Amino acid sequence: MNILVFISFFLFIFFILTRFFLFYQHPQKQIFLKENKKRKEITLKELKEKFVDEIRSHILSLNSKNLNIVPYRNQIYLQTNRKDLDNKKQEILTEITNLVNSPISLKQPKEFQKKSQKPKLRNENDKSKSNSEEPNQEKNKEEQLKHSPNPKETNKDNQQNAWMKGDDIYSFYCSIDKKEGMLFLDPLYLGDLVNKQGEKQVYSIENLIKKKLNRNKLVFIPANRKNCHWSLFVYERETNIFHHYDSLNGLNFSYFYLLCEKILINKSLKSLSTNTIKEERTPQQSNGDDCGVYVMAITQFLVERYKKNLLRMSWEIGDSEKEEIHKLVREIRRTQNSAKF
């Protein structure tokens, strides 16, 4: 009888200890598995980042190459499995080299790919050649106006808008009540950057980044294409995005696109994405002379929205806001014409 009691007691204790041990071990095991999984994920992430850095370093070693391919391909690199890294490395590097030599940017929207070519940089000795190109630019502008959704205006003020130059836009910018962290860049700055070559252009871009883009939240940059057409680029530091507003069906977009990419690439490779340069919906001009006036009106409109913190919601100018832009255009016409004449 005593033996049976002893055996029963022993089995009971064994059962209790076993249950306690299993109950205690299970959560510990789960914690261990989670920590191990997290450790593996961190290791895998480090390997992938190291792989991407090696590829980026390889591309940076290729002098005078178009580097806009780097940020676009990062997502593809990061999707590569760890087991395939060594096997695919040489294959991807070869592919990157071929893509870097491609004249068309993979980040560029499809509708602009056929039109996009590297802008020819103008030397001082090529002034006669550039002057011969001006009629072609005016012809392109006339072609764009034919497809403009707005009817041709007959307002007498339109006859005086041909004189609208960079100095007039700069004077208008000086009169705007700007907010802290906002900068209005010289209207000729972006156009001059296109015409600079090699080291001069790189130095100017670095100077622009250090002194302008990194020190201001919002930078307004009027862009002039060969003294033919004005449009507006607005740089937003928080998102590292150029917003482009063109009152003539995006005529300037392809011309300044590669330059804006170079600026963004020199600024920070890691912060680039496929949406770094956005073509925003813009009210369209109805004649060949109002592009400068529209740059002023859109600038004033965006400044007011920025002061009210509305730009965080949307940078797009909707249909309901187009009439407001057109009213600003008419007001600026009258003000500028009366001041000039």
MODELLER restraints for C-alpha pairs under 7 A, 6 or more apart:
rsr = mdl.restraints
at = mdl.atoms
rsr.add(forms.Gaussian(group=physical.xy_distance, feature=features.Distance(at['CA:44:A'], at['CA:82:A']), mean=6.80, stdev=0.5))
rsr.add(forms.Gaussian(group=physical.xy_distance, feature=features.Distance(at['CA:48:A'], at['CA:78:A']), mean=5.91, stdev=0.5))
rsr.add(forms.Gaussian(group=physical.xy_distance, feature=features.Distance(at['CA:52:A'], at['CA:77:A']), mean=6.51, stdev=0.5))
rsr.add(forms.Gaussian(group=physical.xy_distance, feature=features.Distance(at['CA:55:A'], at['CA:93:A']), mean=6.83, stdev=0.5))
rsr.add(forms.Gaussian(group=physical.xy_distance, feature=features.Distance(at['CA:56:A'], at['CA:70:A']), mean=6.85, stdev=0.5))
rsr.add(forms.Gaussian(group=physical.xy_distance, feature=features.Distance(at['CA:65:A'], at['CA:100:A']), mean=6.39, stdev=0.5))
rsr.add(forms.Gaussian(group=physical.xy_distance, feature=features.Distance(at['CA:65:A'], at['CA:101:A']), mean=6.77, stdev=0.5))
rsr.add(forms.Gaussian(group=physical.xy_distance, feature=features.Distance(at['CA:66:A'], at['CA:100:A']), mean=5.59, stdev=0.5))
rsr.add(forms.Gaussian(group=physical.xy_distance, feature=features.Distance(at['CA:66:A'], at['CA:101:A']), mean=6.90, stdev=0.5))
rsr.add(forms.Gaussian(group=physical.xy_distance, feature=features.Distance(at['CA:67:A'], at['CA:100:A']), mean=6.57, stdev=0.5))
rsr.add(forms.Gaussian(group=physical.xy_distance, feature=features.Distance(at['CA:68:A'], at['CA:105:A']), mean=6.74, stdev=0.5))
rsr.add(forms.Gaussian(group=physical.xy_distance, feature=features.Distance(at['CA:68:A'], at['CA:261:A']), mean=6.69, stdev=0.5))
rsr.add(forms.Gaussian(group=physical.xy_distance, feature=features.Distance(at['CA:69:A'], at['CA:100:A']), mean=6.20, stdev=0.5))
rsr.add(forms.Gaussian(group=physical.xy_distance, feature=features.Distance(at['CA:69:A'], at['CA:105:A']), mean=6.95, stdev=0.5))
rsr.add(forms.Gaussian(group=physical.xy_distance, feature=features.Distance(at['CA:69:A'], at['CA:106:A']), mean=6.58, stdev=0.5))
rsr.add(forms.Gaussian(group=physical.xy_distance, feature=features.Distance(at['CA:71:A'], at['CA:269:A']), mean=6.68, stdev=0.5))
rsr.add(forms.Gaussian(group=physical.xy_distance, feature=features.Distance(at['CA:71:A'], at['CA:272:A']), mean=5.72, stdev=0.5))
rsr.add(forms.Gaussian(group=physical.xy_distance, feature=features.Distance(at['CA:71:A'], at['CA:273:A']), mean=6.12, stdev=0.5))
rsr.add(forms.Gaussian(group=physical.xy_distance, feature=features.Distance(at['CA:72:A'], at['CA:107:A']), mean=6.53, stdev=0.5))
rsr.add(forms.Gaussian(group=physical.xy_distance, feature=features.Distance(at['CA:72:A'], at['CA:273:A']), mean=6.53, stdev=0.5))
rsr.add(forms.Gaussian(group=physical.xy_distance, feature=features.Distance(at['CA:72:A'], at['CA:274:A']), mean=6.12, stdev=0.5))
rsr.add(forms.Gaussian(group=physical.xy_distance, feature=features.Distance(at['CA:103:A'], at['CA:117:A']), mean=6.95, stdev=0.5))
rsr.add(forms.Gaussian(group=physical.xy_distance, feature=features.Distance(at['CA:104:A'], at['CA:113:A']), mean=6.54, stdev=0.5))
rsr.add(forms.Gaussian(group=physical.xy_distance, feature=features.Distance(at['CA:104:A'], at['CA:116:A']), mean=6.90, stdev=0.5))
rsr.add(forms.Gaussian(group=physical.xy_distance, feature=features.Distance(at['CA:107:A'], at['CA:274:A']), mean=5.75, stdev=0.5))
rsr.add(forms.Gaussian(group=physical.xy_distance, feature=features.Distance(at['CA:112:A'], at['CA:254:A']), mean=6.63, stdev=0.5))
rsr.add(forms.Gaussian(group=physical.xy_distance, feature=features.Distance(at['CA:115:A'], at['CA:254:A']), mean=6.98, stdev=0.5))
rsr.add(forms.Gaussian(group=physical.xy_distance, feature=features.Distance(at['CA:116:A'], at['CA:254:A']), mean=5.44, stdev=0.5))
rsr.add(forms.Gaussian(group=physical.xy_distance, feature=features.Distance(at['CA:119:A'], at['CA:255:A']), mean=6.39, stdev=0.5))
rsr.add(forms.Gaussian(group=physical.xy_distance, feature=features.Distance(at['CA:121:A'], at['CA:194:A']), mean=6.44, stdev=0.5))
rsr.add(forms.Gaussian(group=physical.xy_distance, feature=features.Distance(at['CA:121:A'], at['CA:195:A']), mean=4.85, stdev=0.5))
rsr.add(forms.Gaussian(group=physical.xy_distance, feature=features.Distance(at['CA:121:A'], at['CA:196:A']), mean=6.49, stdev=0.5))
rsr.add(forms.Gaussian(group=physical.xy_distance, feature=features.Distance(at['CA:121:A'], at['CA:197:A']), mean=6.46, stdev=0.5))
rsr.add(forms.Gaussian(group=physical.xy_distance, feature=features.Distance(at['CA:122:A'], at['CA:195:A']), mean=5.12, stdev=0.5))
rsr.add(forms.Gaussian(group=physical.xy_distance, feature=features.Distance(at['CA:137:A'], at['CA:228:A']), mean=6.55, stdev=0.5))
rsr.add(forms.Gaussian(group=physical.xy_distance, feature=features.Distance(at['CA:138:A'], at['CA:228:A']), mean=6.56, stdev=0.5))
rsr.add(forms.Gaussian(group=physical.xy_distance, feature=features.Distance(at['CA:144:A'], at['CA:248:A']), mean=6.49, stdev=0.5))
rsr.add(forms.Gaussian(group=physical.xy_distance, feature=features.Distance(at['CA:144:A'], at['CA:249:A']), mean=6.79, stdev=0.5))
rsr.add(forms.Gaussian(group=physical.xy_distance, feature=features.Distance(at['CA:145:A'], at['CA:286:A']), mean=6.91, stdev=0.5))
rsr.add(forms.Gaussian(group=physical.xy_distance, feature=features.Distance(at['CA:145:A'], at['CA:287:A']), mean=6.82, stdev=0.5))
rsr.add(forms.Gaussian(group=physical.xy_distance, feature=features.Distance(at['CA:148:A'], at['CA:284:A']), mean=6.77, stdev=0.5))
rsr.add(forms.Gaussian(group=physical.xy_distance, feature=features.Distance(at['CA:148:A'], at['CA:286:A']), mean=6.66, stdev=0.5))
rsr.add(forms.Gaussian(group=physical.xy_distance, feature=features.Distance(at['CA:150:A'], at['CA:284:A']), mean=6.79, stdev=0.5))
rsr.add(forms.Gaussian(group=physical.xy_distance, feature=features.Distance(at['CA:150:A'], at['CA:285:A']), mean=6.97, stdev=0.5))
rsr.add(forms.Gaussian(group=physical.xy_distance, feature=features.Distance(at['CA:150:A'], at['CA:286:A']), mean=5.36, stdev=0.5))
rsr.add(forms.Gaussian(group=physical.xy_distance, feature=features.Distance(at['CA:151:A'], at['CA:286:A']), mean=6.07, stdev=0.5))
rsr.add(forms.Gaussian(group=physical.xy_distance, feature=features.Distance(at['CA:152:A'], at['CA:286:A']), mean=5.06, stdev=0.5))
rsr.add(forms.Gaussian(group=physical.xy_distance, feature=features.Distance(at['CA:152:A'], at['CA:287:A']), mean=6.23, stdev=0.5))
rsr.add(forms.Gaussian(group=physical.xy_distance, feature=features.Distance(at['CA:153:A'], at['CA:286:A']), mean=6.16, stdev=0.5))
rsr.add(forms.Gaussian(group=physical.xy_distance, feature=features.Distance(at['CA:153:A'], at['CA:287:A']), mean=6.93, stdev=0.5))
rsr.add(forms.Gaussian(group=physical.xy_distance, feature=features.Distance(at['CA:157:A'], at['CA:333:A']), mean=6.48, stdev=0.5))
rsr.add(forms.Gaussian(group=physical.xy_distance, feature=features.Distance(at['CA:157:A'], at['CA:334:A']), mean=6.86, stdev=0.5))
rsr.add(forms.Gaussian(group=physical.xy_distance, feature=features.Distance(at['CA:160:A'], at['CA:337:A']), mean=6.76, stdev=0.5))
rsr.add(forms.Gaussian(group=physical.xy_distance, feature=features.Distance(at['CA:161:A'], at['CA:289:A']), mean=5.46, stdev=0.5))
rsr.add(forms.Gaussian(group=physical.xy_distance, feature=features.Distance(at['CA:161:A'], at['CA:290:A']), mean=6.28, stdev=0.5))
rsr.add(forms.Gaussian(group=physical.xy_distance, feature=features.Distance(at['CA:162:A'], at['CA:289:A']), mean=5.26, stdev=0.5))
rsr.add(forms.Gaussian(group=physical.xy_distance, feature=features.Distance(at['CA:164:A'], at['CA:292:A']), mean=6.03, stdev=0.5))
rsr.add(forms.Gaussian(group=physical.xy_distance, feature=features.Distance(at['CA:166:A'], at['CA:187:A']), mean=5.40, stdev=0.5))
rsr.add(forms.Gaussian(group=physical.xy_distance, feature=features.Distance(at['CA:166:A'], at['CA:188:A']), mean=6.53, stdev=0.5))
rsr.add(forms.Gaussian(group=physical.xy_distance, feature=features.Distance(at['CA:169:A'], at['CA:187:A']), mean=6.95, stdev=0.5))
rsr.add(forms.Gaussian(group=physical.xy_distance, feature=features.Distance(at['CA:169:A'], at['CA:296:A']), mean=6.65, stdev=0.5))
rsr.add(forms.Gaussian(group=physical.xy_distance, feature=features.Distance(at['CA:170:A'], at['CA:186:A']), mean=6.65, stdev=0.5))
rsr.add(forms.Gaussian(group=physical.xy_distance, feature=features.Distance(at['CA:170:A'], at['CA:187:A']), mean=6.47, stdev=0.5))
rsr.add(forms.Gaussian(group=physical.xy_distance, feature=features.Distance(at['CA:173:A'], at['CA:184:A']), mean=6.65, stdev=0.5))
rsr.add(forms.Gaussian(group=physical.xy_distance, feature=features.Distance(at['CA:179:A'], at['CA:307:A']), mean=6.93, stdev=0.5))
rsr.add(forms.Gaussian(group=physical.xy_distance, feature=features.Distance(at['CA:181:A'], at['CA:216:A']), mean=4.67, stdev=0.5))
rsr.add(forms.Gaussian(group=physical.xy_distance, feature=features.Distance(at['CA:181:A'], at['CA:217:A']), mean=5.03, stdev=0.5))
rsr.add(forms.Gaussian(group=physical.xy_distance, feature=features.Distance(at['CA:181:A'], at['CA:218:A']), mean=6.44, stdev=0.5))
rsr.add(forms.Gaussian(group=physical.xy_distance, feature=features.Distance(at['CA:182:A'], at['CA:216:A']), mean=5.80, stdev=0.5))
rsr.add(forms.Gaussian(group=physical.xy_distance, feature=features.Distance(at['CA:182:A'], at['CA:217:A']), mean=6.01, stdev=0.5))
rsr.add(forms.Gaussian(group=physical.xy_distance, feature=features.Distance(at['CA:182:A'], at['CA:218:A']), mean=4.84, stdev=0.5))
rsr.add(forms.Gaussian(group=physical.xy_distance, feature=features.Distance(at['CA:182:A'], at['CA:219:A']), mean=5.96, stdev=0.5))
rsr.add(forms.Gaussian(group=physical.xy_distance, feature=features.Distance(at['CA:183:A'], at['CA:216:A']), mean=6.50, stdev=0.5))
rsr.add(forms.Gaussian(group=physical.xy_distance, feature=features.Distance(at['CA:183:A'], at['CA:218:A']), mean=6.28, stdev=0.5))
rsr.add(forms.Gaussian(group=physical.xy_distance, feature=features.Distance(at['CA:183:A'], at['CA:219:A']), mean=4.76, stdev=0.5))
rsr.add(forms.Gaussian(group=physical.xy_distance, feature=features.Distance(at['CA:183:A'], at['CA:220:A']), mean=6.22, stdev=0.5))
rsr.add(forms.Gaussian(group=physical.xy_distance, feature=features.Distance(at['CA:184:A'], at['CA:219:A']), mean=5.90, stdev=0.5))
rsr.add(forms.Gaussian(group=physical.xy_distance, feature=features.Distance(at['CA:184:A'], at['CA:220:A']), mean=4.84, stdev=0.5))
rsr.add(forms.Gaussian(group=physical.xy_distance, feature=features.Distance(at['CA:184:A'], at['CA:221:A']), mean=6.49, stdev=0.5))
rsr.add(forms.Gaussian(group=physical.xy_distance, feature=features.Distance(at['CA:185:A'], at['CA:219:A']), mean=6.84, stdev=0.5))
rsr.add(forms.Gaussian(group=physical.xy_distance, feature=features.Distance(at['CA:185:A'], at['CA:220:A']), mean=5.96, stdev=0.5))
rsr.add(forms.Gaussian(group=physical.xy_distance, feature=features.Distance(at['CA:185:A'], at['CA:221:A']), mean=5.22, stdev=0.5))
rsr.add(forms.Gaussian(group=physical.xy_distance, feature=features.Distance(at['CA:187:A'], at['CA:221:A']), mean=6.44, stdev=0.5))
rsr.add(forms.Gaussian(group=physical.xy_distance, feature=features.Distance(at['CA:187:A'], at['CA:222:A']), mean=4.84, stdev=0.5))
rsr.add(forms.Gaussian(group=physical.xy_distance, feature=features.Distance(at['CA:187:A'], at['CA:223:A']), mean=6.38, stdev=0.5))
rsr.add(forms.Gaussian(group=physical.xy_distance, feature=features.Distance(at['CA:188:A'], at['CA:223:A']), mean=6.90, stdev=0.5))
rsr.add(forms.Gaussian(group=physical.xy_distance, feature=features.Distance(at['CA:188:A'], at['CA:224:A']), mean=6.77, stdev=0.5))
rsr.add(forms.Gaussian(group=physical.xy_distance, feature=features.Distance(at['CA:190:A'], at['CA:223:A']), mean=5.66, stdev=0.5))
rsr.add(forms.Gaussian(group=physical.xy_distance, feature=features.Distance(at['CA:191:A'], at['CA:223:A']), mean=5.99, stdev=0.5))
rsr.add(forms.Gaussian(group=physical.xy_distance, feature=features.Distance(at['CA:191:A'], at['CA:224:A']), mean=5.58, stdev=0.5))
rsr.add(forms.Gaussian(group=physical.xy_distance, feature=features.Distance(at['CA:191:A'], at['CA:225:A']), mean=6.47, stdev=0.5))
rsr.add(forms.Gaussian(group=physical.xy_distance, feature=features.Distance(at['CA:193:A'], at['CA:201:A']), mean=6.05, stdev=0.5))
rsr.add(forms.Gaussian(group=physical.xy_distance, feature=features.Distance(at['CA:194:A'], at['CA:259:A']), mean=6.73, stdev=0.5))
rsr.add(forms.Gaussian(group=physical.xy_distance, feature=features.Distance(at['CA:205:A'], at['CA:263:A']), mean=6.01, stdev=0.5))
rsr.add(forms.Gaussian(group=physical.xy_distance, feature=features.Distance(at['CA:209:A'], at['CA:267:A']), mean=6.44, stdev=0.5))
rsr.add(forms.Gaussian(group=physical.xy_distance, feature=features.Distance(at['CA:213:A'], at['CA:219:A']), mean=6.81, stdev=0.5))
rsr.add(forms.Gaussian(group=physical.xy_distance, feature=features.Distance(at['CA:213:A'], at['CA:237:A']), mean=6.82, stdev=0.5))
rsr.add(forms.Gaussian(group=physical.xy_distance, feature=features.Distance(at['CA:217:A'], at['CA:236:A']), mean=6.06, stdev=0.5))
rsr.add(forms.Gaussian(group=physical.xy_distance, feature=features.Distance(at['CA:217:A'], at['CA:237:A']), mean=5.10, stdev=0.5))
rsr.add(forms.Gaussian(group=physical.xy_distance, feature=features.Distance(at['CA:217:A'], at['CA:238:A']), mean=6.78, stdev=0.5))
rsr.add(forms.Gaussian(group=physical.xy_distance, feature=features.Distance(at['CA:218:A'], at['CA:234:A']), mean=6.93, stdev=0.5))
rsr.add(forms.Gaussian(group=physical.xy_distance, feature=features.Distance(at['CA:218:A'], at['CA:235:A']), mean=5.71, stdev=0.5))
rsr.add(forms.Gaussian(group=physical.xy_distance, feature=features.Distance(at['CA:218:A'], at['CA:236:A']), mean=5.00, stdev=0.5))
rsr.add(forms.Gaussian(group=physical.xy_distance, feature=features.Distance(at['CA:218:A'], at['CA:237:A']), mean=6.36, stdev=0.5))
rsr.add(forms.Gaussian(group=physical.xy_distance, feature=features.Distance(at['CA:219:A'], at['CA:234:A']), mean=5.60, stdev=0.5))
rsr.add(forms.Gaussian(group=physical.xy_distance, feature=features.Distance(at['CA:219:A'], at['CA:235:A']), mean=5.01, stdev=0.5))
rsr.add(forms.Gaussian(group=physical.xy_distance, feature=features.Distance(at['CA:219:A'], at['CA:236:A']), mean=6.80, stdev=0.5))
rsr.add(forms.Gaussian(group=physical.xy_distance, feature=features.Distance(at['CA:220:A'], at['CA:233:A']), mean=6.14, stdev=0.5))
rsr.add(forms.Gaussian(group=physical.xy_distance, feature=features.Distance(at['CA:220:A'], at['CA:234:A']), mean=4.60, stdev=0.5))
rsr.add(forms.Gaussian(group=physical.xy_distance, feature=features.Distance(at['CA:220:A'], at['CA:235:A']), mean=6.54, stdev=0.5))
rsr.add(forms.Gaussian(group=physical.xy_distance, feature=features.Distance(at['CA:221:A'], at['CA:232:A']), mean=5.91, stdev=0.5))
rsr.add(forms.Gaussian(group=physical.xy_distance, feature=features.Distance(at['CA:221:A'], at['CA:233:A']), mean=5.01, stdev=0.5))
rsr.add(forms.Gaussian(group=physical.xy_distance, feature=features.Distance(at['CA:221:A'], at['CA:234:A']), mean=5.93, stdev=0.5))
rsr.add(forms.Gaussian(group=physical.xy_distance, feature=features.Distance(at['CA:222:A'], at['CA:230:A']), mean=6.83, stdev=0.5))
rsr.add(forms.Gaussian(group=physical.xy_distance, feature=features.Distance(at['CA:222:A'], at['CA:231:A']), mean=5.91, stdev=0.5))
rsr.add(forms.Gaussian(group=physical.xy_distance, feature=features.Distance(at['CA:222:A'], at['CA:232:A']), mean=4.51, stdev=0.5))
rsr.add(forms.Gaussian(group=physical.xy_distance, feature=features.Distance(at['CA:222:A'], at['CA:233:A']), mean=6.08, stdev=0.5))
rsr.add(forms.Gaussian(group=physical.xy_distance, feature=features.Distance(at['CA:223:A'], at['CA:230:A']), mean=5.62, stdev=0.5))
rsr.add(forms.Gaussian(group=physical.xy_distance, feature=features.Distance(at['CA:223:A'], at['CA:231:A']), mean=5.29, stdev=0.5))
rsr.add(forms.Gaussian(group=physical.xy_distance, feature=features.Distance(at['CA:223:A'], at['CA:232:A']), mean=5.79, stdev=0.5))
rsr.add(forms.Gaussian(group=physical.xy_distance, feature=features.Distance(at['CA:223:A'], at['CA:233:A']), mean=6.92, stdev=0.5))
rsr.add(forms.Gaussian(group=physical.xy_distance, feature=features.Distance(at['CA:224:A'], at['CA:230:A']), mean=4.66, stdev=0.5))
rsr.add(forms.Gaussian(group=physical.xy_distance, feature=features.Distance(at['CA:224:A'], at['CA:231:A']), mean=6.70, stdev=0.5))
rsr.add(forms.Gaussian(group=physical.xy_distance, feature=features.Distance(at['CA:225:A'], at['CA:252:A']), mean=6.75, stdev=0.5))
rsr.add(forms.Gaussian(group=physical.xy_distance, feature=features.Distance(at['CA:229:A'], at['CA:291:A']), mean=6.35, stdev=0.5))
rsr.add(forms.Gaussian(group=physical.xy_distance, feature=features.Distance(at['CA:230:A'], at['CA:291:A']), mean=5.28, stdev=0.5))
rsr.add(forms.Gaussian(group=physical.xy_distance, feature=features.Distance(at['CA:230:A'], at['CA:292:A']), mean=5.48, stdev=0.5))
rsr.add(forms.Gaussian(group=physical.xy_distance, feature=features.Distance(at['CA:230:A'], at['CA:295:A']), mean=6.98, stdev=0.5))
rsr.add(forms.Gaussian(group=physical.xy_distance, feature=features.Distance(at['CA:231:A'], at['CA:245:A']), mean=6.02, stdev=0.5))
rsr.add(forms.Gaussian(group=physical.xy_distance, feature=features.Distance(at['CA:231:A'], at['CA:246:A']), mean=4.82, stdev=0.5))
rsr.add(forms.Gaussian(group=physical.xy_distance, feature=features.Distance(at['CA:231:A'], at['CA:247:A']), mean=6.98, stdev=0.5))
rsr.add(forms.Gaussian(group=physical.xy_distance, feature=features.Distance(at['CA:231:A'], at['CA:252:A']), mean=6.71, stdev=0.5))
rsr.add(forms.Gaussian(group=physical.xy_distance, feature=features.Distance(at['CA:231:A'], at['CA:291:A']), mean=6.80, stdev=0.5))
rsr.add(forms.Gaussian(group=physical.xy_distance, feature=features.Distance(at['CA:231:A'], at['CA:295:A']), mean=5.99, stdev=0.5))
rsr.add(forms.Gaussian(group=physical.xy_distance, feature=features.Distance(at['CA:232:A'], at['CA:244:A']), mean=5.78, stdev=0.5))
rsr.add(forms.Gaussian(group=physical.xy_distance, feature=features.Distance(at['CA:232:A'], at['CA:245:A']), mean=5.11, stdev=0.5))
rsr.add(forms.Gaussian(group=physical.xy_distance, feature=features.Distance(at['CA:232:A'], at['CA:246:A']), mean=6.48, stdev=0.5))
rsr.add(forms.Gaussian(group=physical.xy_distance, feature=features.Distance(at['CA:232:A'], at['CA:295:A']), mean=5.83, stdev=0.5))
rsr.add(forms.Gaussian(group=physical.xy_distance, feature=features.Distance(at['CA:233:A'], at['CA:242:A']), mean=6.23, stdev=0.5))
rsr.add(forms.Gaussian(group=physical.xy_distance, feature=features.Distance(at['CA:233:A'], at['CA:243:A']), mean=5.55, stdev=0.5))
rsr.add(forms.Gaussian(group=physical.xy_distance, feature=features.Distance(at['CA:233:A'], at['CA:244:A']), mean=4.55, stdev=0.5))
rsr.add(forms.Gaussian(group=physical.xy_distance, feature=features.Distance(at['CA:233:A'], at['CA:245:A']), mean=6.39, stdev=0.5))
rsr.add(forms.Gaussian(group=physical.xy_distance, feature=features.Distance(at['CA:234:A'], at['CA:242:A']), mean=5.56, stdev=0.5))
rsr.add(forms.Gaussian(group=physical.xy_distance, feature=features.Distance(at['CA:234:A'], at['CA:243:A']), mean=5.05, stdev=0.5))
rsr.add(forms.Gaussian(group=physical.xy_distance, feature=features.Distance(at['CA:234:A'], at['CA:244:A']), mean=6.48, stdev=0.5))
rsr.add(forms.Gaussian(group=physical.xy_distance, feature=features.Distance(at['CA:235:A'], at['CA:241:A']), mean=5.82, stdev=0.5))
rsr.add(forms.Gaussian(group=physical.xy_distance, feature=features.Distance(at['CA:235:A'], at['CA:242:A']), mean=4.53, stdev=0.5))
rsr.add(forms.Gaussian(group=physical.xy_distance, feature=features.Distance(at['CA:235:A'], at['CA:243:A']), mean=6.36, stdev=0.5))
rsr.add(forms.Gaussian(group=physical.xy_distance, feature=features.Distance(at['CA:236:A'], at['CA:242:A']), mean=6.48, stdev=0.5))
rsr.add(forms.Gaussian(group=physical.xy_distance, feature=features.Distance(at['CA:240:A'], at['CA:276:A']), mean=6.51, stdev=0.5))
rsr.add(forms.Gaussian(group=physical.xy_distance, feature=features.Distance(at['CA:241:A'], at['CA:276:A']), mean=4.44, stdev=0.5))
rsr.add(forms.Gaussian(group=physical.xy_distance, feature=features.Distance(at['CA:241:A'], at['CA:277:A']), mean=5.73, stdev=0.5))
rsr.add(forms.Gaussian(group=physical.xy_distance, feature=features.Distance(at['CA:242:A'], at['CA:276:A']), mean=6.03, stdev=0.5))
rsr.add(forms.Gaussian(group=physical.xy_distance, feature=features.Distance(at['CA:242:A'], at['CA:277:A']), mean=4.66, stdev=0.5))
rsr.add(forms.Gaussian(group=physical.xy_distance, feature=features.Distance(at['CA:242:A'], at['CA:278:A']), mean=6.19, stdev=0.5))
rsr.add(forms.Gaussian(group=physical.xy_distance, feature=features.Distance(at['CA:243:A'], at['CA:277:A']), mean=6.04, stdev=0.5))
rsr.add(forms.Gaussian(group=physical.xy_distance, feature=features.Distance(at['CA:243:A'], at['CA:278:A']), mean=4.98, stdev=0.5))
rsr.add(forms.Gaussian(group=physical.xy_distance, feature=features.Distance(at['CA:243:A'], at['CA:279:A']), mean=6.18, stdev=0.5))
rsr.add(forms.Gaussian(group=physical.xy_distance, feature=features.Distance(at['CA:243:A'], at['CA:280:A']), mean=6.43, stdev=0.5))
rsr.add(forms.Gaussian(group=physical.xy_distance, feature=features.Distance(at['CA:244:A'], at['CA:278:A']), mean=6.03, stdev=0.5))
rsr.add(forms.Gaussian(group=physical.xy_distance, feature=features.Distance(at['CA:244:A'], at['CA:279:A']), mean=4.91, stdev=0.5))
rsr.add(forms.Gaussian(group=physical.xy_distance, feature=features.Distance(at['CA:244:A'], at['CA:280:A']), mean=5.76, stdev=0.5))
rsr.add(forms.Gaussian(group=physical.xy_distance, feature=features.Distance(at['CA:245:A'], at['CA:279:A']), mean=6.58, stdev=0.5))
rsr.add(forms.Gaussian(group=physical.xy_distance, feature=features.Distance(at['CA:245:A'], at['CA:280:A']), mean=5.68, stdev=0.5))
rsr.add(forms.Gaussian(group=physical.xy_distance, feature=features.Distance(at['CA:245:A'], at['CA:282:A']), mean=5.74, stdev=0.5))
rsr.add(forms.Gaussian(group=physical.xy_distance, feature=features.Distance(at['CA:246:A'], at['CA:282:A']), mean=6.15, stdev=0.5))
rsr.add(forms.Gaussian(group=physical.xy_distance, feature=features.Distance(at['CA:247:A'], at['CA:282:A']), mean=5.86, stdev=0.5))
rsr.add(forms.Gaussian(group=physical.xy_distance, feature=features.Distance(at['CA:247:A'], at['CA:283:A']), mean=5.85, stdev=0.5))
rsr.add(forms.Gaussian(group=physical.xy_distance, feature=features.Distance(at['CA:247:A'], at['CA:284:A']), mean=4.34, stdev=0.5))
rsr.add(forms.Gaussian(group=physical.xy_distance, feature=features.Distance(at['CA:247:A'], at['CA:285:A']), mean=5.43, stdev=0.5))
rsr.add(forms.Gaussian(group=physical.xy_distance, feature=features.Distance(at['CA:247:A'], at['CA:291:A']), mean=6.34, stdev=0.5))
rsr.add(forms.Gaussian(group=physical.xy_distance, feature=features.Distance(at['CA:247:A'], at['CA:294:A']), mean=6.75, stdev=0.5))
rsr.add(forms.Gaussian(group=physical.xy_distance, feature=features.Distance(at['CA:248:A'], at['CA:284:A']), mean=5.78, stdev=0.5))
rsr.add(forms.Gaussian(group=physical.xy_distance, feature=features.Distance(at['CA:248:A'], at['CA:285:A']), mean=6.37, stdev=0.5))
rsr.add(forms.Gaussian(group=physical.xy_distance, feature=features.Distance(at['CA:280:A'], at['CA:316:A']), mean=5.65, stdev=0.5))
rsr.add(forms.Gaussian(group=physical.xy_distance, feature=features.Distance(at['CA:281:A'], at['CA:316:A']), mean=5.78, stdev=0.5))
rsr.add(forms.Gaussian(group=physical.xy_distance, feature=features.Distance(at['CA:281:A'], at['CA:317:A']), mean=5.83, stdev=0.5))
rsr.add(forms.Gaussian(group=physical.xy_distance, feature=features.Distance(at['CA:282:A'], at['CA:317:A']), mean=6.08, stdev=0.5))
rsr.add(forms.Gaussian(group=physical.xy_distance, feature=features.Distance(at['CA:283:A'], at['CA:322:A']), mean=5.65, stdev=0.5))
rsr.add(forms.Gaussian(group=physical.xy_distance, feature=features.Distance(at['CA:285:A'], at['CA:291:A']), mean=6.89, stdev=0.5))
rsr.add(forms.Gaussian(group=physical.xy_distance, feature=features.Distance(at['CA:293:A'], at['CA:329:A']), mean=6.03, stdev=0.5))
rsr.add(forms.Gaussian(group=physical.xy_distance, feature=features.Distance(at['CA:293:A'], at['CA:332:A']), mean=6.81, stdev=0.5))
rsr.add(forms.Gaussian(group=physical.xy_distance, feature=features.Distance(at['CA:293:A'], at['CA:333:A']), mean=6.91, stdev=0.5))
rsr.add(forms.Gaussian(group=physical.xy_distance, feature=features.Distance(at['CA:294:A'], at['CA:329:A']), mean=6.08, stdev=0.5))
rsr.add(forms.Gaussian(group=physical.xy_distance, feature=features.Distance(at['CA:297:A'], at['CA:325:A']), mean=6.16, stdev=0.5))
rsr.add(forms.Gaussian(group=physical.xy_distance, feature=features.Distance(at['CA:297:A'], at['CA:328:A']), mean=5.44, stdev=0.5))
rsr.add(forms.Gaussian(group=physical.xy_distance, feature=features.Distance(at['CA:297:A'], at['CA:329:A']), mean=5.57, stdev=0.5))
rsr.add(forms.Gaussian(group=physical.xy_distance, feature=features.Distance(at['CA:298:A'], at['CA:325:A']), mean=6.58, stdev=0.5))
rsr.add(forms.Gaussian(group=physical.xy_distance, feature=features.Distance(at['CA:305:A'], at['CA:311:A']), mean=5.94, stdev=0.5))
